[in-house]
């Protein structure tokens, strides 16, 4: 039986415009590596990483050309290690029953739209986790929604990215949860057409670009629950640029340091760093790692480390800082038992999902599946706005 899905495609797109959808702001803002090429679960994707260049301060004329400075080009890897799958079974009796009411095509279309909604929300949430746990630094007050009285935080978060060398080329996004979006909309100066330069926010509620940054809302932005580490001290002098920070005397508690925790030092309470990993996080001593470009101001030994309160992780990032790979699953030679397949683009996220229909004994099943993975390649170009 062929073209099962083609005949019903119109119902999918019609339903997609009716079924409720959460805000999707992260997926359209990152580098998307998606297509119809199939992938195996666990496939590895590599990206090169260049190092800082050596600046020479001498110039000696000579008939011999200088050798130049050797450079090490490293690489980072990401894995297609996540799967999102929704399976929708139907029997002949089911179809007969619903045709006496709303109708099979209507319900089936809504089910597919709900499948795309659920898969998109899962990917959006996983993408947020990858982004905020790899931020270079943070700004704001943990537990306080930003933009309460002004939008000064925009300039502060922009400064972090600019100081890290991120290009302000129109591809930087600040993704907010809806609470921060509401605070921003409530600012009087943005609602006044003569001050805002337009009526989009006042009339349509559209968030305007500010200071070269695109603003988007995302339902995937969540709450980071802080770790229970306390009383930790630095176990060595920390120099500018260090990303591995030795500590001791920590009272770990139930969780110790957690990836995503925001920390400051007694000697530097201005810069807020994000814990990205480490060894012995749940121990009394070990090390924690932070993202590049690392420590901004030298920290002495035996300096107190403070973990900020739990926070909502709004994130600012350059498009090329984060990559999302999404692929349909690999199939055996000659295909599997599916009688029809088609790809459907989600109108909200822009991602393309594969649908397949399988015929059984008095029963059929519709399957929506994607393999995906996300990677923050360039931590320097990511900053967290605490909320």
Secondary structure, DSSP 8 states (H G I E B T S, - for coil): ---HHHHHHHHHHHHHTTS------SGGGSEEEE-S--B-TT-EEEEEE-------------SS---------EEEEEE--EEEEEEEEEEHHHHHHHTTTT-HHHHHHHHHHHHHHHHHHHHHHHHHHHHHTT-SEEES-TTS-S-SS--HHHHHHHHHHHHTT---SS-EEEEE-HHHHHHHHH-HHHH-HHHHSSSIIIII-----BTTBEEEE-TT--EE-----BS-EESS-B-TT--EEEEES-B-TTT-S-TT-EEEETTEEEEEEEEEEEESTTSSSEEEEE-TT--SS-B-TT-BEEE---EEEEEEEEGGGEEEEEE-B---TT--SEEEEEEEE-TTT--EEEEEEEE-SSEEEEEEEEEEEEEE--GGGEEEEE-
